[in-house]
Amino acid sequence: MHHYARSSNEVLRKRGYRLTPQRHMILSVIQEAHEHLSIDQITERVQQRNPYVSLSTVYRTLELLRELGLVRENHLLGEQSHYEAVDSQAHHHLVCRHCRATIHLDDALLGNLHEQLQTQYHFHQMTLDLVAAGYCETCWQQQQQSEQVSENTAALSEEPSEEPSKEQ
């Protein structure tokens, strides 16, 4: 059993739950992915291991695991929810507005903001999730080139025509 599954088992037991085979499979799928997974992706991967695990079981299990703080539900730029294993109390992403590329940021990036918020506002067991949206370098370059082409096309269409006017 992986360290993540062992620690998850401890959390489940302390809260009065068991690590059922279905919960173990779902936790394993999320832990092994090293990426954000949608419910459909999780269900597909779980059903590859056991085709009898239903979509409703996946939904209920994800809700429980999220409530227990074992998985994190992410809502990145209006997309459907994606899930990943919780590995710290802070979690930050850079998301490209065009291609949706997602980069995980270093937890230390915001320094001790987590502790400052706890101290100043008296919030406890807080998670800090930052999503910064912009354009990755590739999409930014493509957008800049596209804008340049549009500007050039607009400038050409504004030039006066050189056809002589007919005098009567």
Secondary structure, 3 states (H helix, E strand, C coil): CCHHHHHHHHHHHHCCCCCCHHHHHHHHHHHHHCCCEEHHHHHHHHHHHCCCCCHHHHHHHHHHHHHCCCEEEECCCCCCCEEEECCCCEEEEEEECCCCCEEEECHHHHCCHHHHHHHHHCCCCCCEEEEEEECCHHHHHHHHHHHHHHHHHHHHHHCCCCCCCCCC
